[in-house]
Amino acid sequence: MMIYEMEYRHPVAKKTTIKMNPYSAAFQEKYKRMYNECYHEMREALHIEPYDFIQDDSFFESGMDVVYLLTDQDDLIGSVALKGNEIDDLIVNTRFQGCGYGRQILLWALEHMNTERIFLHVAEWNKKAIHLYQKTGFEIVNTIII
């Protein structure tokens, strides 16, 4: 499997008006469902088991302090993790895909990164995400085969 490391090398020019909130355990089941739905198809196509990555609540025991959620009342629209200078696990609920939320979450992440070098990793399989990232100003700087 090929993974692209992509780097953002431009000043953040476009702004977003969305409001992301720190992860809340109140959304744990919805987050688990969204995460598994969003990655299941790719993991299955690439024969990465388990196809549903989050198997139990131990996933939530650490690392959730860097996760931000886009919500609308009780609906979980999407999320992103900001890990130092890396944007990770940018996901949009399948019910809301194709509505521009991915781009808005990405712009929000870029606005809230406190570093000059911003990068992310994306599987070659995920053509839609690659297109979004390139359209927003990311460039492929490395290819990793795993």
Secondary structure as UniProt FT lines:
FT   STRAND          2..8
FT   STRAND          21..22
FT   HELIX           25..27
FT   HELIX           28..45
FT   TURN            46..47
FT   HELIX           57..61
FT   HELIX           64..66
FT   STRAND          67..72
FT   TURN            73..74
FT   STRAND          75..83
FT   TURN            84..85
FT   STRAND          86..92
FT   HELIX           94..96
FT   TURN            97..98
FT   HELIX           101..111
FT   STRAND          118..123
FT   TURN            124..125
FT   HELIX           127..136
FT   STRAND          138..145
//
